[in-house]
Amino acid sequence: MFQIKINDMPFSVPKGSTILEAARFAGLHIPTLCFLKDLNEIGACRVCVVEVKGARSLVAACVHPVSEGMEIYTNTPKVIEARKTTLQLLLSVHNRSCLSCVRSGSCELQALCHDLGVDIEDAYDGDMPDTIYDDSTAHMIRDNSKCILCRRCVAACQEQHTAVIGPNGRGFDTHIACAFELPLDRVACISCGQCIVNCPTGALVEKDQIQEAMELLHNPEKHVVVQVAPSIRATLGECFDMPIGTNVKGKMVSALRRLGFTQVFDADFGADMTILEEANELVERIQNGGTLPMITSCSPGWIKFCEYYFSDLIPNLSSCKSPQQMQGALTKTWYAEKNGLDPRKVAVVSIMPCTAKKFEIGRDDQDAAGPGIPDIDVVLTTRELGRMIKRAGLDFVNLPEEDFDPAMGITTGAGAIFGATGGVMEAALRTAADTLTGQSLDQIEYQEVRGTAGIKEAVYQVAGMEVKVAVASGMKNANELMEKVRKGEADYHFIEIMGCPGGCVNGGGQPTQPAIVRSFTDLKAIRAKALYDEDANLPLRKSHDSPIVKQVYEEFLGNRNRFAHTS
């Protein structure tokens, strides 16, 4: 430990700490804009500057290490004035239409200006740089007029091993863009949205489809169904300032019903269907010499990444649609047929943690009910649902607890854990193990594939054979794992890959959190715990035990699933 002083108060702080970390350890908050721990530690924005006794100038707290006997001052007039000047300069080249910005109220620049008493009118006047507005992709809008050049999006994109954006130009003309100023739809963007959740302002936002959803709800010709992904229940509460990791399933269902949806379905049903298909496909490949390792196909960001960088391994992908698409297909076929509905008059709105889901619904072969009848009509992210609830004037925190509608509302713990990295693997193993042994096994928790580590490996003894598995989340980790597979260095039977680090609980459509929270709070673990707790408390914990899944196969699918597989 080092003995230091902060604002003339003595503290013992760990060796190797930065001033920012030391201050946090001492219970003091130093503001930041560009900093993200372990992702973007570049000291570029200069908002975190502090005074250090003996130093010739102010230093950036996020990168400056502490030393024995250091004396630090975090809130002197000189420090406050420097921070205010920095914010005024940022505002001088910023689109200041804050009231209409989707990030108003959650913008880190706006919050800092408020905290330091910097008014919009305090900005310096002068030239404005040329800006880029790019809405070429299905999932997001890039508006450089709101960019503050913090480079957090660049770091996130590099961490995803795609690196399709970066700083172009020099000096005053520096801006974030793609190579050769190409639009995003012309580069290898995988639509993961990690740049969005790491952006401190409204420069990067999801493509809002709330109006499209509202038009469906107000169309008397439409029977509008909503399906909600497993992880949303663990994150939606953050949009209403509830503690991170609060399970708000009952209030969420209540809100969706009050928004006017005819049926409110749990997408855990689609997850259970996916497990039946993927587990059986895995068993079939193992027993009949199929292509191994088999790799999950639930994450559309990962599928795009595979198509771009590992096209030679496409045969290893499971042939199953994602849970979103599988449930949408069954809603417009089995559910529509069972209820005497014309599939063309059934609309499905999907609430997802993933911006890539907006891209996925437009892919080929996603029209199980027939040409021109998409499996899913509209995808809303967690953030969009939060805004939709607020616009409707619903008092979310005080809403009653309600249950999903029964047609697709009886789900299992296996479906619930889909939202956490390793959850798909564990759910599939529960079904595959029962299938291979011909027994209903009591041991159903596979702890080795749980947790937020980027890559996890395990070997399980099932029915007298070794089943070797691996789990990766985030494309940097996926790339590392796939290179081993490509080189023949990895002898696995089954691999789960999720596009976002930590899985869906950390998806690109989840609620944004300030950098200080993202840096020093394990969002992934806290959110995932809510899903594992739900799994542990459900009476059914294996997908193949779901009575609704059994009913679908008996009534509609028979011995083969006409809609679970792509053509």
Steps between C-alpha positions, in 0.01 A plus 500: 500500500607859435435774753364805315291808566193603302368846576724501812343179634729195551415173324661161445450386142626195307828528315449518126183707530435800282388821666148431372497156663655633819237772525222246449662278764485800733135570419565801275358542150711646219302563180606335174383488137743292296599251769378139501698265721695236306349626176584867441762636740648778285472818705368691199200699619678679789181521704657293779793738561619555857779688675797304633738678735830555322367435150549778245147472362170326558512123441240258363382294796395201285855421386728660761629245756516577870830490689601495863428831673313651202275796583199538268237771473183414310278807537710816517387810307773431244375143444133602478577782257704266278217247485244771421718638220536153352122454502449844343739409220321169442167682482642746247508226234203298629144474372323652797143394417493320833125508564426288193800267539419139592779508760364807681497400865756224454769698314830513689598833342168651602535364854849646540388839372219495754726394786764766423252775420592534131215643293456433129532872440847491659643323193757683294385623159689407185512263206316169517666192350335315213293212638375162383149361542494130413177300515603242241465195727189338641609530861648842575549867416838673517482879546847655523357840589459360853839326516755623757793291365534301821581189288306268727311366198830440319633301796178297524512420127863394527414282799238333281780418253327686218654849524283643223506854646786723603629858496529652152648840415732715710473791739171687485380265225546182707185289505392142560414315182556186295798456270474708181191668656287199402153463657463229763306271269806480274740373766517187716284639782331212685218719644590404858437850639788494747602840366155630599502385863850643544426839339458778761277719280239467225758461222413129471146376558286206396262556210180581687193296399259607774279678247478186286394300805239762594355497149453124526334537841256756364416300188164329564577244228804369687520240778816629669711261706813594695779263601765591756853358515621342827754769592256792477348417838844545659577837337180695426480626857817703443303723262295602806792542743440164668806313635709317242398134481141550619268240344201701377324224305158556658503878460631464144209274404260743666646793305485319165137407558417863578678612183233308310659173389239230445725224628815529710725200444824392664778445244635237739263274306703566185813428701355167613413413140854589393644271765291207381620554146864578577538222758348244266713627213810466719409143600436415135837640393683315778331169428509519120838658432371848421708818483654577838536711698144621462474873573189682620314728259296711746699823474455689169808715572708185533349355180600813306849478648526135395385581147755781472804333656440123528287413200687167473347400836137578411426122478581486872214737584178352632231509234247639750348842482548723803238487779358833379441372148385156612236642730390753240461218247289293739289802596399556139446129430408278797355780716316661206359164384397403854312828545351525150706805408623608158883513531499815288300671775726383783778743589789407728698763689818367656669657804867415482830592671671494162519759223605226255149357535378800298723377218411133549129536427579611143718201413395246239280205600343679796142458375378162621131587452554576132656757265444856612413397858810568712550297816553827693359840404678740737791469745530737796801510730475518877569873476218551249255312720601719793430814295172356373381434856594853607324658203184310590510653848521167680626505858723198445642465851151482652336274241353170624671167434335304217573175319574431133211373290479119512525405131875559515531595863590168661877494474796341675810609686703380202338769287554767766878459515536559124571864582834424670816380333512122542123481546432349158773241558366405842141479376604285204706271722201440726299369204789328318602313816147368556477402133832316492442316829129436451445620857383814677817603680493685833833677442406785269725791602819529297700749705809485278325685216358769728669830580613796292840375383549563129579136422392199708576134432375180662486124449197304620448125528163426340372149430850355513654753262694822540315807376739791453350847495612862479327835551610838364340842524616809315654475157860538618459179700299336222777575253760343729289187542413469132863529396573196716214313334620602154853380577379172648631590845161480675323166540150602603157350442296815566582873512277784617585846366323822590574820313519730802743469794310328779214398272158659458498663844769729356346530155519807280134579567523498879472812720803729488691564819753778576865415444572493872231232546611299196860519623460404864181290508475147360179563309520166324521295820234694689251484213573131435439415866137606461457241224675219689288579807185472289619169356566361849147589615301368203326162523612403149871534420543291185370614163372155401278494812299801384137397439461773235802376307360146514161628384652680201676184383193283555248734340700667228855395433484124527836327473664782310504874551399680184589840635798468731756465222612732226480373144 
